[in-house]
Amino acid sequence: MKDFIKVAKALSDPNRVKIVKMLQHKRMCVCEIRALLQIAQPSVSKHLKILENAGLASSEKEGLWVNYHLADGSSSPYAASLLGNLKHWLSDDPEIACMIAKLPAISREDICKV
């Protein structure tokens, strides 16, 4: 039951649900997520850590960047099930749809001026 509660709590915050929905479309760094959510970088990092601990997200370092992506669900059957269902949920939510529409315009190079 402990693993289920960890996944459920990870998805109990609207910003973490938004992050999962973003990561369904592309790998992202903290600065890109921060730009879309309009919240502080430490808050984004904390949300990502919670998602990683629940088995919902993973990260890998690539040069200067740490890229976050959805986990494959292998660490938890609860995470796998919810990630699978979330692909079909909330696509008609106006806030989610608006955020997803902005994804192509988000560029880490422009945000960080690298």
N, C-alpha and C positions, 0 to 999 in steps of 0.2 A: 504494500500500500504506500510505502514511503516514496517510491519512484513515481507513482501516479500523482501523488500530492505535489511533488517537485515540478512536474510538467504542468499540472493544473495551475499552480501558483505562478509559474513563469508566464503563462498566458492570461493571467488575471489583470494585467496592466495594459491599457490601450496602446501605449507607445511600443510595447514589446510585440503586440499583435501587428501593429503597423510595420515594425521592422521585419517580422516574418513575411508579411505580404510583399515587402520590397525585395527581400532576398529570394522570393519565388521568381523574380524577373531578372535579377543580375547579382553578381558578386559586388560587394560594396565595401568601402573603407569607412571608418568612423566619421571623417569629415563630410562625406557624401550623405550619410544618414543624418548627421547633425544639421546639414543644410536643409534637408527635406522636413525634418521634424521641428526645426527651429527651437531646439533645446540645447543646453550646455554640453560640451564635449564630455565632461566627467559623467554626466547623466547617461549619455549614449553608451559610454564604456561600461557603466554599471549594468545597464539593460542587457548589453551583449554578453557580459559575464554570466548573468542569470540564465540567459537562453543557452549558453554553452554548457553550463552546469546541469541543465535539464535535458541535454542531448538534442536540442532543437537547432542549434547553430554550431558551426565550426569555423576555424580561422586558419589561415596559413600566411606566412610572411613571404613577400615577393619584393625584393629590393627594399625600397623605402616604405612600402605599403604593407599593411596587414589587411588582407582581404577576408571578409566574412561571407559565408554562404550557408545555405541550409544544410543541416546534417543529413546523413543518409538514413538515420533512424535505427541503425544497428545497435546502438547502446541502450535503447529502451523501446519496447513494443508500444508503450503509451505515446512516446514522442513520434514514432513512425506512423501510428494510426492518426494522431491529431494533425501531423504535417500533411498526410494524404487527404484528410478531410478539409483542411484549411485551403487547399488548392481550389476547392469548389465553393467555399463559403466567402461571404462578404464582398464578392466582386460587384454586386449591385449597390454597395454602400457608397454614397456620394463622396464622403471624405476619403475613402480608400481609392475610389476611381480617380479622383482629382490628383491624389498623391502619385498614383501609378502613371498617370498621364504626364507628370513632370519628370519622371525618371530619365527619359532619353536626353533631356537638357542638362542633367546633372553631370558635371565633369570634375573629377578630383584635381586635374591640372589647373582648371579655371579657379576652383575654390581655394587651392593652396598656392596658386601662382608659381608652380614649379616649371 
